[in-house]
Amino acid sequence: MTQSFIFLAQSVTGAVITIIVLLLVAVIIGYFTAWYYAKSVYTPVIKGLETDKMNLNKQVDGLNEDIAELKGKLATQKGKINELEEQIKALDNELKLLAESGK
């Protein structure tokens, strides 16, 4: 076994295989190092963004509730406007009748 390893180390093919293996090991080390680095840097950023997203969703829900409340108030005010317009028409008719009777 030792003789075959020494033979591989002394040949060109053995050197190429050794270089390829060492390059693959370097690629694996580089990949995991980059992955851990990105994970450590971007995990807090992602958590912060998720927190901001939850807060914004809560604000949107609150605004939707405000919109529903304002729509209800608007409907109430429109009803009051209609009632007041009817009162104005009735008072105008009454005023016309008084003006005609006063002539």
C-alpha positions in Angstrom: 0.0 0.0 0.0 2.8 2.4 0.9 4.5 1.6 -2.4 1.4 2.4 -4.5 0.9 5.7 -2.7 4.5 6.6 -3.3 4.2 5.6 -6.9 1.1 7.8 -7.2 2.8 10.7 -5.6 5.7 10.5 -8.0 3.7 10.3 -11.2 2.0 13.1 -13.2 -1.4 11.4 -12.9 -0.9 11.1 -9.2 -0.1 14.8 -9.0 -3.2 15.7 -11.0 -5.4 13.6 -8.8 -3.8 15.1 -5.6 -4.4 18.6 -7.0 -8.0 17.9 -7.9 -8.7 16.4 -4.5 -7.1 19.3 -2.7 -9.2 21.7 -4.9 -12.4 19.9 -4.0 -11.5 20.1 -0.3 -10.8 23.9 -0.8 -14.2 24.3 -2.5 -16.0 22.5 0.2 -14.3 24.5 2.9 -15.0 27.8 1.0 -18.7 26.9 0.5 -19.3 26.1 4.1 -17.4 29.1 5.3 -19.5 31.4 3.0 -22.7 29.7 4.1 -22.0 30.2 7.8 -20.9 33.7 7.2 -24.0 34.6 5.2 -26.2 32.9 7.8 -24.6 34.8 10.6 -24.9 38.2 8.8 -28.3 37.9 7.2 -30.2 36.0 10.0 -30.6 39.1 12.2 -31.5 41.2 9.1 -34.2 38.6 8.1 -35.6 38.5 11.6 -35.8 42.3 11.7 -37.6 42.4 8.4 -40.1 39.8 9.6 -40.7 41.8 12.7 -41.3 44.9 10.6 -43.6 42.9 8.3 -45.7 41.8 11.3 -45.9 45.3 12.6 -47.0 46.6 9.2 -49.6 43.9 8.9 -51.0 44.9 12.3 -51.1 48.5 11.1 -52.9 47.5 7.9 -55.5 45.5 9.9 -56.0 48.6 12.2 -56.4 50.8 9.1 -58.9 48.4 7.6 -60.9 48.5 10.8 -60.7 52.3 10.7 -62.0 52.3 7.1 -64.9 50.1 8.1 -65.8 52.4 11.0 -65.6 55.5 8.7 -67.8 53.8 6.1 -70.4 53.2 8.8 -70.1 56.9 9.9 -70.4 58.0 6.3 -73.6 55.9 5.8 -75.0 57.5 9.0 -74.1 61.0 7.8 -75.7 60.3 4.4 -78.9 59.2 6.1 -78.9 62.4 8.1 -78.3 64.5 5.0 -81.3 62.8 3.3 -83.4 63.5 6.3 -82.3 67.2 6.4 -83.0 67.5 2.6 -86.5 66.2 3.2 -87.0 68.7 6.0 -85.7 71.5 3.7 -88.2 70.5 1.0 -91.0 70.3 3.5 -90.1 73.8 4.9 -89.8 75.2 1.3 -93.3 73.9 0.6 -94.5 75.4 3.8 -92.8 78.7 2.9 -94.4 78.7 -0.5 -97.8 78.0 1.0 -97.3 80.8 3.5 -96.2 83.2 0.7 -99.2 82.3 -1.4 -101.6 82.7 1.5 -100.0 86.0 2.4 -100.7 87.5 -1.0 
